[in-house]
Amino acid sequence: MAELSLQQATTIVEASLRKARETGCAPLAVAVLDAGGHLKAFAREDGAGIIRPQIATGKAWGALGMGVGSRTLARRVAEHSQQQAFFSALNAMSQGRVVPAAGGVLIRDAGGTVIGAVGISGDVSDKDEACALAGIAAAKLVGDTG
């Protein structure tokens, strides 16, 4: 079974932050989790809000837990009123650890196996997600937002 290495996780963090600086993002928090949902690498830029680490981790954790990117989770909540009750229950069961907003991206190896997830918080969700995808690509892995 493939495993996300510390080097790959570190590359994801560094490249995500590099993309953020290149594109003028607000200060970010970046959390990279392994396939078991354990923190593998993390960074919080100077000036990032005090709750940004928890949001970043929640985006990644929710993507792993549900098997889809957090953008998909957000869309499901917005489009289907019956999903709101489900996500309320999900948040209760996960002790508030699921954040359904874009910026949580599954990490897949070349064979398509999920080996982790990255979550980013600090700017608008679309920019968070773009930085996550750039970080994953720099580590020569595949990002899955869906």
Phi and psi restraints in degrees (value plus and minus 20) as a CYANA .aco file:
   2 ALA   PHI     -89.0   -49.0
   2 ALA   PSI     129.0   169.0
   3 GLU   PHI    -155.0  -115.0
   3 GLU   PSI     123.5   163.5
   4 LEU   PHI     -93.7   -53.7
   4 LEU   PSI     101.3   141.3
   5 SER   PHI    -103.5   -63.5
   5 SER   PSI     140.5   180.5
   6 LEU   PHI     -81.3   -41.3
   6 LEU   PSI     -59.5   -19.5
   7 GLN   PHI     -81.7   -41.7
   7 GLN   PSI     -64.1   -24.1
   8 GLN   PHI     -83.2   -43.2
   8 GLN   PSI     -63.4   -23.4
   9 ALA   PHI     -82.6   -42.6
   9 ALA   PSI     -61.9   -21.9
  10 THR   PHI     -85.2   -45.2
  10 THR   PSI     -61.4   -21.4
  11 THR   PHI     -80.1   -40.1
  11 THR   PSI     -62.5   -22.5
  12 ILE   PHI     -79.6   -39.6
  12 ILE   PSI     -66.5   -26.5
  13 VAL   PHI     -81.1   -41.1
  13 VAL   PSI     -71.9   -31.9
  14 GLU   PHI     -83.0   -43.0
  14 GLU   PSI     -64.0   -24.0
  15 ALA   PHI     -90.3   -50.3
  15 ALA   PSI     -54.1   -14.1
  16 SER   PHI     -82.7   -42.7
  16 SER   PSI     -64.6   -24.6
  17 LEU   PHI     -88.9   -48.9
  17 LEU   PSI     -56.0   -16.0
  18 ARG   PHI     -81.8   -41.8
  18 ARG   PSI     -65.1   -25.1
  19 LYS   PHI     -80.9   -40.9
  19 LYS   PSI     -59.6   -19.6
  20 ALA   PHI     -81.5   -41.5
  20 ALA   PSI     -63.3   -23.3
  21 ARG   PHI     -89.3   -49.3
  21 ARG   PSI     -58.2   -18.2
  22 GLU   PHI     -84.4   -44.4
  22 GLU   PSI     -50.4   -10.4
  23 THR   PHI    -125.2   -85.2
  23 THR   PSI     -13.0    27.0
  24 GLY   PHI      51.0    91.0
  24 GLY   PSI      11.2    51.2
  25 CYS   PHI     -89.6   -49.6
  25 CYS   PSI     136.0   176.0
  26 ALA   PHI     -85.2   -45.2
  26 ALA   PSI     143.5   183.5
  27 PRO   PHI     -76.9   -36.9
  27 PRO   PSI     116.3   156.3
  28 LEU   PHI    -135.1   -95.1
  28 LEU   PSI     140.4   180.4
  29 ALA   PHI    -136.8   -96.8
  29 ALA   PSI     115.2   155.2
  30 VAL   PHI    -146.3  -106.3
  30 VAL   PSI     103.9   143.9
  31 ALA   PHI    -141.3  -101.3
  31 ALA   PSI     107.1   147.1
  32 VAL   PHI    -133.6   -93.6
  32 VAL   PSI     103.8   143.8
  33 LEU   PHI    -131.1   -91.1
  33 LEU   PSI     128.2   168.2
  34 ASP   PHI    -100.4   -60.4
  34 ASP   PSI    -200.0  -160.0
  35 ALA   PHI     -83.0   -43.0
  35 ALA   PSI     -41.8    -1.8
  36 GLY   PHI    -108.6   -68.6
  36 GLY   PSI     -17.1    22.9
  37 GLY   PHI      64.2   104.2
  37 GLY   PSI      -6.8    33.2
  38 HIS   PHI    -112.5   -72.5
  38 HIS   PSI     120.2   160.2
  39 LEU   PHI     -83.2   -43.2
  39 LEU   PSI     105.8   145.8
  40 LYS   PHI    -127.0   -87.0
  40 LYS   PSI     -59.3   -19.3
  41 ALA   PHI    -173.0  -133.0
  41 ALA   PSI     129.6   169.6
  42 PHE   PHI    -174.6  -134.6
  42 PHE   PSI     126.7   166.7
  43 ALA   PHI    -169.2  -129.2
  43 ALA   PSI     124.2   164.2
  44 ARG   PHI    -147.0  -107.0
  44 ARG   PSI      96.7   136.7
  45 GLU   PHI     -89.6   -49.6
  45 GLU   PSI     131.8   171.8
  46 ASP   PHI     -75.0   -35.0
  46 ASP   PSI     112.5   152.5
  47 GLY   PHI      72.0   112.0
  47 GLY   PSI     -29.0    11.0
  48 ALA   PHI     -89.1   -49.1
  48 ALA   PSI     123.3   163.3
  49 GLY   PHI     -78.6   -38.6
  49 GLY   PSI     135.2   175.2
  50 ILE   PHI     -89.0   -49.0
  50 ILE   PSI     -38.4     1.6
  51 ILE   PHI    -120.4   -80.4
  51 ILE   PSI     -23.5    16.5
  52 ARG   PHI     -78.3   -38.3
  52 ARG   PSI     -58.6   -18.6
  53 PRO   PHI     -79.4   -39.4
  53 PRO   PSI     -61.6   -21.6
  54 GLN   PHI     -87.9   -47.9
  54 GLN   PSI     -58.4   -18.4
  55 ILE   PHI     -86.3   -46.3
  55 ILE   PSI     -66.1   -26.1
  56 ALA   PHI     -78.7   -38.7
  56 ALA   PSI     -66.7   -26.7
  57 THR   PHI     -83.9   -43.9
  57 THR   PSI     -59.7   -19.7
  58 GLY   PHI     -85.5   -45.5
  58 GLY   PSI     -55.5   -15.5
  59 LYS   PHI     -84.5   -44.5
  59 LYS   PSI     -67.1   -27.1
  60 ALA   PHI     -86.5   -46.5
  60 ALA   PSI     -64.3   -24.3
  61 TRP   PHI     -83.5   -43.5
  61 TRP   PSI     -61.3   -21.3
  62 GLY   PHI     -84.8   -44.8
  62 GLY   PSI     -60.6   -20.6
  63 ALA   PHI     -80.9   -40.9
  63 ALA   PSI     -66.1   -26.1
  64 LEU   PHI     -83.2   -43.2
  64 LEU   PSI     -67.2   -27.2
  65 GLY   PHI     -83.6   -43.6
  65 GLY   PSI     -54.6   -14.6
  66 MET   PHI    -121.3   -81.3
  66 MET   PSI     -30.5     9.5
  67 GLY   PHI      56.7    96.7
  67 GLY   PSI      -2.9    37.1
  68 VAL   PHI    -163.2  -123.2
  68 VAL   PSI     136.9   176.9
  69 GLY   PHI     -81.5   -41.5
  69 GLY   PSI     135.2   175.2
  70 SER   PHI     -87.8   -47.8
  70 SER   PSI     -40.3    -0.3
  71 ARG   PHI     -82.6   -42.6
  71 ARG   PSI     -62.3   -22.3
  72 THR   PHI     -84.2   -44.2
  72 THR   PSI     -60.9   -20.9
  73 LEU   PHI     -80.7   -40.7
  73 LEU   PSI     -64.6   -24.6
  74 ALA   PHI     -82.3   -42.3
  74 ALA   PSI     -61.7   -21.7
  75 ARG   PHI     -83.3   -43.3
  75 ARG   PSI     -61.0   -21.0
  76 ARG   PHI     -82.9   -42.9
  76 ARG   PSI     -60.7   -20.7
  77 VAL   PHI     -84.4   -44.4
  77 VAL   PSI     -64.1   -24.1
  78 ALA   PHI     -90.8   -50.8
  78 ALA   PSI     -55.9   -15.9
  79 GLU   PHI    -108.4   -68.4
  79 GLU   PSI     -42.9    -2.9
  80 HIS   PHI    -148.0  -108.0
  80 HIS   PSI      89.5   129.5
  81 SER   PHI     -80.4   -40.4
  81 SER   PSI     -52.3   -12.3
  82 GLN   PHI     -87.8   -47.8
  82 GLN   PSI     -42.9    -2.9
  83 GLN   PHI     -91.8   -51.8
  83 GLN   PSI     -44.3    -4.3
  84 GLN   PHI     -82.2   -42.2
  84 GLN   PSI     -61.1   -21.1
  85 ALA   PHI     -85.1   -45.1
  85 ALA   PSI     -60.7   -20.7
  86 PHE   PHI     -81.2   -41.2
  86 PHE   PSI     -65.5   -25.5
  87 PHE   PHI     -89.9   -49.9
  87 PHE   PSI     -50.0   -10.0
  88 SER   PHI     -83.3   -43.3
  88 SER   PSI     -64.5   -24.5
  89 ALA   PHI     -85.8   -45.8
  89 ALA   PSI     -62.2   -22.2
  90 LEU   PHI     -79.2   -39.2
  90 LEU   PSI     -64.6   -24.6
  91 ASN   PHI     -84.8   -44.8
  91 ASN   PSI     -58.0   -18.0
  92 ALA   PHI     -84.9   -44.9
  92 ALA   PSI     -65.6   -25.6
  93 MET   PHI     -85.9   -45.9
  93 MET   PSI     -52.2   -12.2
  94 SER   PHI    -114.3   -74.3
  94 SER   PSI     -11.1    28.9
  95 GLN   PHI      37.4    77.4
  95 GLN   PSI      20.5    60.5
  96 GLY   PHI      56.5    96.5
  96 GLY   PSI      -2.5    37.5
  97 ARG   PHI    -105.9   -65.9
  97 ARG   PSI     -26.0    14.0
  98 VAL   PHI    -121.5   -81.5
  98 VAL   PSI     104.8   144.8
  99 VAL   PHI    -137.2   -97.2
  99 VAL   PSI      84.2   124.2
 100 PRO   PHI    -104.8   -64.8
 100 PRO   PSI      56.1    96.1
 101 ALA   PHI    -167.1  -127.1
 101 ALA   PSI     123.8   163.8
 102 ALA   PHI     -73.6   -33.6
 102 ALA   PSI     125.3   165.3
 103 GLY   PHI     108.3   148.3
 103 GLY   PSI     -25.6    14.4
 104 GLY   PHI    -128.3   -88.3
 104 GLY   PSI      96.6   136.6
 105 VAL   PHI    -145.4  -105.4
 105 VAL   PSI     110.4   150.4
 106 LEU   PHI     -89.1   -49.1
 106 LEU   PSI     125.4   165.4
 107 ILE   PHI    -129.3   -89.3
 107 ILE   PSI     103.7   143.7
 108 ARG   PHI    -137.8   -97.8
 108 ARG   PSI     127.5   167.5
 109 ASP   PHI    -100.9   -60.9
 109 ASP   PSI    -199.1  -159.1
 110 ALA   PHI     -81.6   -41.6
 110 ALA   PSI     -45.4    -5.4
 111 GLY   PHI    -106.0   -66.0
 111 GLY   PSI     -22.9    17.1
 112 GLY   PHI      74.7   114.7
 112 GLY   PSI     -18.6    21.4
 113 THR   PHI     -97.2   -57.2
 113 THR   PSI     112.8   152.8
 114 VAL   PHI     -90.6   -50.6
 114 VAL   PSI     102.7   142.7
 115 ILE   PHI    -136.6   -96.6
 115 ILE   PSI     -18.6    21.4
 116 GLY   PHI     144.0   184.0
 116 GLY   PSI    -185.9  -145.9
 117 ALA   PHI    -175.3  -135.3
 117 ALA   PSI     132.6   172.6
 118 VAL   PHI    -139.2   -99.2
 118 VAL   PSI     120.7   160.7
 119 GLY   PHI    -146.6  -106.6
 119 GLY   PSI     117.3   157.3
 120 ILE   PHI    -151.1  -111.1
 120 ILE   PSI     119.9   159.9
 121 SER   PHI    -163.4  -123.4
 121 SER   PSI     122.9   162.9
 122 GLY   PHI     134.0   174.0
 122 GLY   PSI     -53.9   -13.9
 123 ASP   PHI    -137.7   -97.7
 123 ASP   PSI    -185.9  -145.9
 124 VAL   PHI     -85.5   -45.5
 124 VAL   PSI     132.3   172.3
 125 SER   PHI     -78.3   -38.3
 125 SER   PSI     -56.7   -16.7
 126 ASP   PHI     -82.0   -42.0
 126 ASP   PSI     -61.1   -21.1
 127 LYS   PHI     -89.8   -49.8
 127 LYS   PSI     -58.8   -18.8
 128 ASP   PHI     -76.7   -36.7
 128 ASP   PSI     -67.6   -27.6
 129 GLU   PHI     -84.6   -44.6
 129 GLU   PSI     -61.4   -21.4
 130 ALA   PHI     -81.2   -41.2
 130 ALA   PSI     -59.1   -19.1
 131 CYS   PHI     -87.6   -47.6
 131 CYS   PSI     -59.1   -19.1
 132 ALA   PHI     -81.7   -41.7
 132 ALA   PSI     -66.1   -26.1
 133 LEU   PHI     -83.0   -43.0
 133 LEU   PSI     -58.9   -18.9
 134 ALA   PHI     -84.5   -44.5
 134 ALA   PSI     -60.5   -20.5
 135 GLY   PHI     -84.4   -44.4
 135 GLY   PSI     -63.0   -23.0
 136 ILE   PHI     -84.4   -44.4
 136 ILE   PSI     -63.5   -23.5
 137 ALA   PHI     -82.0   -42.0
 137 ALA   PSI     -58.6   -18.6
 138 ALA   PHI     -83.5   -43.5
 138 ALA   PSI     -48.7    -8.7
 139 ALA   PHI    -105.9   -65.9
 139 ALA   PSI     -14.3    25.7
 140 LYS   PHI      40.2    80.2
 140 LYS   PSI      20.0    60.0
 141 LEU   PHI    -140.9  -100.9
 141 LEU   PSI     159.5   199.5
 142 VAL   PHI    -134.0   -94.0
 142 VAL   PSI     107.1   147.1
 143 GLY   PHI    -111.5   -71.5
 143 GLY   PSI     119.4   159.4
 144 ASP   PHI    -148.3  -108.3
 144 ASP   PSI      87.2   127.2
 145 THR   PHI    -110.4   -70.4
 145 THR   PSI     -34.1     5.9
